[in-house]
């Protein structure tokens, strides 16, 4: 049995206060020097999952609000490059933000694949803001059943 100390979720710790101060300073510098690049404080964009079965490698990427025409895919034997641009609507005059976390701009992400694939047979589709790539594995990368000889 494991005992864990209960913490009040609203309890402010020194670390949470430092994180809040960091966010406030980032916003201050953003206002003074101009906006930072696309999602610079939120991690790598787009967020991806890479999975595989016996025949294919699957890459899914979250791309909400991005027109598929603004996405460029390059597939090689062992990697995928996703390039694109998120275009945001122009705001009217007199708009002032209280929080602005969604940014527009160009992005470029290279994903190294766990195995070699056949680039010519790759396919892609976008549904509900999620890009799904189906990448067939190269024959030499597929698992092989080996028969055991009795001698």
SVG drawing of the C-alpha trace seen along z (x, -y; Angstrom):
<svg xmlns="http://www.w3.org/2000/svg" viewBox="-14 -51 33 86">
<polyline fill="none" stroke="black" stroke-width="0.4" points="0.0,0.0 1.2,-3.5 0.3,-6.6 0.3,-9.9 0.1,-13.3 -3.1,-15.1 -2.5,-18.5 -5.1,-21.2 -5.3,-21.9 -5.7,-25.6 -2.7,-25.7 -0.1,-28.1 3.5,-26.9 6.7,-28.8 7.1,-26.9 3.6,-27.8 4.2,-31.4 7.5,-31.4 5.7,-29.8 3.0,-32.5 5.7,-35.2 7.5,-33.7 4.2,-33.7 3.6,-37.4 7.2,-38.3 6.8,-36.5 3.6,-38.4 5.3,-41.7 8.3,-41.1 5.9,-39.9 4.0,-43.2 7.2,-45.2 9.2,-43.4 6.4,-41.9 4.9,-38.5 7.1,-35.4 7.1,-32.7 4.3,-30.1 3.6,-28.3 7.1,-29.1 6.0,-28.7 3.7,-25.7 6.1,-23.1 6.6,-21.5 3.9,-22.0 2.1,-20.1 1.7,-17.5 2.1,-14.0 1.6,-10.4 3.5,-7.6 2.2,-4.1 2.8,-0.9 1.3,2.5 2.9,5.3 2.3,3.6 2.2,-0.2 3.5,-3.1 0.8,-5.7 1.5,-9.3 -1.3,-11.5 -0.8,-15.2 -3.2,-17.7 -3.7,-20.6 -6.8,-22.5 -7.8,-25.5 -5.2,-24.8 -6.4,-24.4 -5.0,-21.2 -3.9,-23.3 -1.5,-25.1 0.2,-21.8 3.2,-20.3 4.3,-16.7 7.6,-15.2 8.1,-11.5 11.4,-9.7 12.4,-6.1 12.9,-6.9 11.3,-10.3 8.4,-12.6 8.5,-16.4 5.4,-18.4 5.5,-22.0 2.8,-24.5 1.2,-27.8 -1.6,-28.6 -3.4,-31.7 -5.5,-33.5 -8.4,-35.8 -7.7,-39.5 -9.2,-41.2 -11.2,-44.4 -10.0,-47.7 -10.3,-48.4 -9.8,-44.7 -7.7,-44.2 -6.8,-40.7 -6.8,-39.5 -5.0,-36.3 -3.6,-35.3 -2.3,-31.7 -3.3,-30.9 -0.7,-32.2 -0.4,-32.2 2.7,-31.6 4.9,-29.0 5.8,-25.6 8.2,-22.8 8.4,-19.5 10.6,-16.4 9.5,-13.1 12.0,-10.2 10.2,-6.9 10.9,-3.7 11.5,-1.7 12.0,-2.1 8.9,-2.7 7.9,-2.8 7.5,-6.5 5.7,-6.0 2.8,-4.2 2.3,-6.7 -1.2,-8.3 -2.6,-11.2 -6.0,-12.6 -7.3,-15.3 -10.4,-14.8 -11.7,-17.0 -8.4,-18.9 -6.3,-15.7 -3.8,-14.8 -3.4,-11.0 -0.5,-9.5 -0.5,-5.8 3.1,-4.8 3.5,-1.2 6.6,0.6 9.4,1.7 9.4,5.5 12.7,5.9 11.3,4.0 8.2,6.3 8.3,9.1 9.2,12.5 8.0,15.8 10.9,18.3 10.1,22.0 12.0,24.1 13.5,27.3 13.6,30.4 16.8,32.3"/>
</svg>
